[in-house]
């Protein structure tokens, strides 16, 4: 299934890009072997919107047509068709290696041989694995010139625009912004405030901040303690990582802080 005519200008080879089920996911899916010039669409799907790779059919925060994978033989590219949500492509062979795929991004080259594509939803992250035989070392600048939209025919199939169902007017969101503040003001910083510092920043009690952290992790990001990194301040680190990776908190949100 292709969204648009696929022009393949590179020399054709017999190399195949493989898309398959994520080992860490319960979402069933078939294995796809893409020859150069072939595409696969992914998303929630619907009666009038068929996709090749079904993700979270019951999670309405996932777009019915979320994106597309395109094979170039020795590498692959990803298109994000969501008008509001960023996706992640993780390098599964190197710790913390990832690229963010902003909304409306077309044909972003992925420089990893083994990748995990993650799409945010109301029920956590949904993803799949992509294996390329040989990765390119350069990264293509996203082309955001052609916007895409969704024509939902029924209310039941309408996409929820809120990734993770974050309410930006709620106090827990200000707590989230406060934890992200140092890295937003200085992108190279690895500093994460303590609960005490965030409590003082927002005029809350430390117990209240702790409660909001637990609520965000469990109810919004679907992270259980046993699944997360252990060690000092792992919860705040996890919150900050999730929020910044998916663009849930940006520099303009600093205006919500005192």
N, C-alpha and C positions, 0 to 999 in steps of 0.2 A: 504494500500500500504506500503510495507516494503522495506527498502534499503538492509537489510542484515538479516540473521537468528537471531531472538531475543531470547536470552537465559534468562529465568526467574528462578532464584535460590531461591528467597524468598518464604515463604509460601503463597499460593494463597488465596486471600480474595475476598470479594464481593465489596470492595471499588472501586469507579470509579473516574477517573480524567476527568474533563470536560474542553473542549476547545471551546471557543465561541467568538463572535464578541466583539470588544472593544467598550465600550459605547461612547468613545471620537472619534471614527473613523467612516468615511462614507463608509468604505469598507464592502460590504455585504459578509457574509459567513454563512455556516451551523454550527449548534452546534454539536460537536463530544463528545461522551461519551466513554472513553477508559477504558476497563477492564484491569486488570493486564496482562502484556505481549503484549499489543497491541501498535501499532505505528501509527503516522500520519506525513506525509511529508508536508512541506510548502515552498512556493516560488512563482515566477512569472509564472511558468509553460510554456508550449509550445506544439507545435503539436506532437513532439516526446518525450516530457518530462512531463508526467502527475504528478500532485501533489494533495494531499488531501485538503490542505488549500491554496487557491489562494490569493496572496498578490500583489496588484498594477500591474496588467497585462500590463499596459502601461509604467511602470517605468523600463527602461532597466538597471538602476543601481542596481536593485534587481536580484539576481541570479535566474535562472529558477528553480534550485533545491537548495534552500537556507539552508534547515536544516530538522531536524526531532525531534518530540516529542515522548518520550517513557514513558509508564505508568508502575509503579511498585506497583500500588494499593494505598499505603499510601504516596507515593511521585512520582515525575516524574523527568525525565532527558531530557536535550536538547543537540542536536548535531548540530554544526555549520559546514556546508559543504562548506562555502565560503573560497577561498584561500587567500583572502585579507582583509576581513571586519569583524569587531567585532560587536556582537549583545549585547543588554542589556536585562536583566530580572529585572524588577522593582517589589519591594514589595509594592503592593497597600495598604497594611494595616499599613505601617509605613513610615513616611515621609523620603525621601532621601535614603531609603534602596534599594540596587540594587547589582547585580553581573554582571561583564563583561564576555562575552563568546567569547574568541579569535578565530581567524580563525583556522580551522582544529580541533577544540575541539570536542571530542567524549564523549557522555554520562556524561555531567556535571550535578551533582545532584543539584536540586534547593531547597533551604531550606525554601521556602515561601509557605503558603497555598493558597494565592490569588496573582497571578503574572500577569504582563503585559510584553509580549515579544515585543521588538522593533527592527526592521530591518531598517538600514539606506538606503535611496535611493536618487535619484536626486531631487525628489519632496517632500522631507521631510522624516519623519519616518512613517513606516507602521507596524501595530501590531495587536495583538489579546490577549485575556485573557485566563489564565489557572488556574483552581481551583482544588486543591488537598484536600482530606478530612482531612489529618493530615500530617504536614510537618516534615521532619527530621531536626535535629539541626546541622548536620555536612555537610561539603562541600567537594565534591569529587574533587581531583586534576585532571585537564584536561589531557587526553591522546592525545598527538599530534604526535603519532608515524606513523599514516597512513594518508598520504595526499590524498586529493580528488581533482578532476578536473572536468571541464565541456567540453563536446564534442558538441559544437554548430554546427548545420548543415547549418544554413543560417545566412546571415549578419543581417537580421531583428531580429533574436532571440539571437544574441550575447549579452553577458552581459557586461555592462559598468563597468569597474573596479573602477571607481572613485565615492566613496560615497560622496554625496552632491555636486559632481562635483567641488571639491576644486582644484585650480591651485596653486601649491606650489611655482611657480615662480612669482606670482603676489604679489604686495605690501600688499594687504589685508591679505595675509597669514602671512607675517612678523608681521603685527599688531596682528593677532591672537596668534602667538607664543609669542610675547611680553607680552600679557595679561596672558598667561599661565606660563610664566617663573618662578615666585616665587614658584608655586606649583610643577613645574617640578624639581627645584633645592632642594626643601624641601617638600616632599609629605605630610607632616603633616600640612603644612601651609595653612591658609585660606586667605592669603593676595592676593588682586587683585590690580594691579597698577591703578592709575587714568589715565584719558585721557592725562593730561598734562605730566605725567611721561612717558607714552608710546611715546608721540610726541617727547619729548626730547631724549628718547632712540634711536629713529629711524631717527631723524632729519627731522621730518614732522611738519606741523602745527596742532594745536588742531582741527581745522575745518576738515582737511583731515582725521585724526583719527576717528572723529565722523562720517564722511561720510562712511568710511570703515566698521565701526561697524553696521551702518544701512544696508549697502549692504549685509554684511554677514548674519545678522539676517533675513532679508526679502527674499533675493534671494538664499541664500545657505541653511539656516536652516529652512526656511519657518515659521518663528516666527513673528507673528503680535503683536504690543504693548499690545493690549487688552487681548491677550492670555498669556502674560508673567507675572511674578511676578512684582509687583509695589514696588517702594521705591528707595532709593539711590543706584546708580550704578547697577541697576538690569540688564542692557543690557550687561555690561562687565561680570557680574556673570553668565548670561545665556550663553554667548559665551564660557567662560572658561569651564563651566560644559559640554556643548555639545562636545567640542573639546576633552576634556580629557576622557569623558565616552566612546566615540567611537574610541579613539586612533588616532584621526586625527592629533594630535600634540604629539610628543614624545621627550624624552631627546635629541636625536640626532639632532632634528630640531633646537635646541638652536644655532647650528653653523650658522644659517641664520641671527642671530642678530649681530649687530656691536660688 
